[in-house]
Amino acid sequence: MPSDPANLVDRASRPRTGRAEAVTGLRRLAGLPGLALHGLVGLVYPPSCIACGAATAVPHALCAGCWSEMRFIERPYCERLGTPFSVDLGAPGLLSPAALADPPVYQRARAVARYDATARRLVQRLKYEDRLDLAGALGAMMAQTGAELLAQADVAVPVPLWRWRLWWRRFNQAALLARVAARRSGVPVAPELLARVRRTRAQMGLSRAARAENLQGAFRVPDGARPRLQGKRVLLVDDVLTTGATANAAARALLRGGAAAVDVLVFARVVSDGRDGI
């Protein structure tokens, strides 16, 4: 990951919300050059940390405190689950005990950071505070973390929401992240290749076994989408990976629908210290 929080986001990947809309509107009204307008907007909308709201030197970045709390997942990690190892054994391609004991349906999973502290705040602000502008920052980090997966993917598919959940929330955070993450690599994003066909209980508080049971039969590839999926390597995109139950259920549906392989890319994942490492 980049060492400088100011370099978090590629400008081209930022959704046009808040500050960006103000600049565009003022430029149309006054005909001022872009740099002058950004300075003017900075007086009205001072740049702040995307996680905690503290003042920052540049917009769309993390403050030093939140950056230091981000627990990025970097090598060495399990090649299958993407969970970090506690020690570096110096051998590439190692699998964790958890991956060997209970292999996932998908081939590989990668995550930017552990789901705690700053990463949790960022996800919650995106999902529950309607901070759609954060998809640019999170998606850009996912593009960097998942560069290898994106380079090998034929298509990116966001994990779908149940239709009433989508109606209530008004957006699918996984779809927003998928569009940003796939943009630089040119991988097409095709949410229509996977549908959520039944309502499921909220996963929070459920055990691993209960989560898996809750999601049985929840996803399906629509009949009309099957020809487009045949033989494709799919990159499944979501915001958080907890036990892997959702990713496994979605990957299973994609494989049954004709996909050749499924990888998973998320912004954050839950890591149980001491259980998955070596």
Secondary structure, DSSP 8 states (H G I E B T S, - for coil): --S-GGGS--GGGS---THHHHHHHHHHHH---HHHHHHHHHHHS--BBTTT--B-SSSSB--HHHHHH--B--SSB-TTT--B-SS--S-TT---HHHHHS--SSSEEEEEEESSHHHHHHHHHHHHS--TTHHHHHHHHHHHHTHHHHHH-SEEEE----HHHHHHHSS-HHHHHHHHHHHTTT--B-GGG-EE-S-----TT--HHHHHHHTTT-EE--GGGHHHHTT-EEEEEEEEESSSHHHHHHHHHHHHTT-SEEEEEEEEE---TTTS--
